[in-house]
Amino acid sequence: MQDERPPSARLDTNKPSIARVYDASLGGKDHYAVDREVFEQIRAVAPYQGDVSRMNRHFLVRVVRYLAGRVGVDQFLDLGSGLPTVQNTHEVAQHSNPGARVVYVDNDPICNAHGRALLEENERTHFVEADLTEPADLLANPEITAHLDLSRPLVLMQIGTLHHVADERDPAALMRAYVDALPSGSYVALTHFWDPEDEDPELHRRARALEHQVREAGMGTGWWRGRDAIASYFGGLDMVPPGLVELDDWWPDGPRMREAWPEEHLMLGGVAHKP
């Protein structure tokens, strides 16, 4: 049964939230002491994890700018979006195309409370409370179908989400359900924590340490997976060059200004097209 209480009544400020920890890592203000404590525990193993979060956000900006501007897609479904902070999907998409429509989806009560308040004057952007691990229900949600035409091309965004879905939930199968439902001409944009496994033994050890620390910090979720597993989440779609790469290697805005921190190597991303 759906919980009909308002978000404020469901909010547990003593339990960390993935979305709020991410907001803390970005230097935002919509989080609590428990979320900051978790982030500090993660930083004990990965002192530059805040840089990873910013790198992930910069990837999102470049992808949305490309798809809304150069490609001309005007519908974005941003799953597990977290809080709509600075330079989020709707700001970038509507800067390139003022007619673009964006629907954010998250199951975190504070995201929905803050998101709806922040976006109430933007008639082309909406926040919907739903669970990304239930693709059939999510794609049939009337709050989503009221604002997006799911028979026309759209961008499905899974930015930093699937690494919070356990193997038992079969994230590859979840993504196949989404990909099968997408109309021709659509795109999938995705980022995921990466375990280099045999590619780099030292980074592999760091990935395993990070995964352990995330569990110890009380987040409960966070899996660093291999390249093949992450590639499978695109459901066999055509990868947009340069393919599945480290985030800063996906059409960077310019040359690197410094060497990447070790933890910045531990995330892959890409964009794929459904013919």
Secondary structure, 3 states (H helix, E strand, C coil): CCCCCCHHHHCCCCCCCHHHHHHHHCCCCCCCHHHHHHHHHHHHHCCCHHHHHHHHHHHHHHHHHHHHHHHCCCEEEEECCCCCCCCCHHHHHHHHCCCCEEEEEECCHHHHHHHHHHCCCCCCEEEEECCCCCHHHHHHCHHHHCCCCCCCCCEEEEECCHHHCCHHHCHHHHHHHHHHHCCCCCEEEEEEEECCHHHCHHHHHHHHHHHHHHHHCCCCCCCCECHHHHHHCCCCCEECCCCCEEHHHCCCCCCCCCCCCHHHHCEEEEEEECC
